[in-house]
Every structure is written in structure tokens, then in C-alpha cells.
Amino acid sequence: MGGTACGGADASTGRRVTPSLVEGLTAGHNRTMTVVVRYDQMVKKQSGFSFKRSTQSFQDNVRRAGPAAGASYTLIGAIILLGGIGYAFDQWRGTAPWGLFIGLTLGLIVGFYELAKTVWHR
């Protein structure tokens, strides 16, 4: 076992040793192993998986992504709705493909307008 100085590092493990632990290290090898094991357990508890912390992080991400998700649904919905109206107009009046083309173009314009409004609102 390597020697230690008060407040230094244990030469065998390279871990920092506080003056309060030096007494345990000088008592023998078994005591040293107990101190090292307790230190490792303490580190694992602090850096381990936390379900509560994981759930909170997920909720924060969902909350921040809400406006962007809504804008993307608006973009897709506008394209489908106005494209469908244009297609229905073509079927009713026999003007294919102009009603569909105009409907899809208007859907893109309205959808991107709503998307830009959401993005630049921040």
C-alpha cells in the first residue's frame, strides 16, 4: 500500500484522501478497502439513473417542442385541406389540374406563413 499525506492522494488508487479518512487508511489494508468501496457507492448514487429526473427532462423537452410541433401540423393540415378543396373543385367543375395546383399552392403559402409566425415569435 502506498503512503498518503494529509489532504493528498492515495498512491495505490489515485483518489483524493481527506484528513478525516487518513486515520482509517493507517489502520490497515481492510479498512482502506472499506473506505474505497464506500466512496465508489457514494459516487454511483450521485451519478446513477433517476426516474424522476428523467421524467422531468422529458416533460421539459415536450413542453419546448410544443409550438414547433403545432406549426408543423398546421403546415401539413393546410396543404392537405386546401389541396383537397382544389381537387374537389376540379371534380365539380372539370378544370383539372388547376384547382388542385392552386389549392396546394395556397396550402403551402398558408402553412409556411403559420410556421414562420411560430418560429419568429420567440
Summary of the structure (lengths in Angstrom):
residues: 122
radius of gyration: 32.9
end to end distance: 60.2
largest distance: 97.1
contacts: 289
relative contact order: 0.08
helix: 77%
strand: 2%
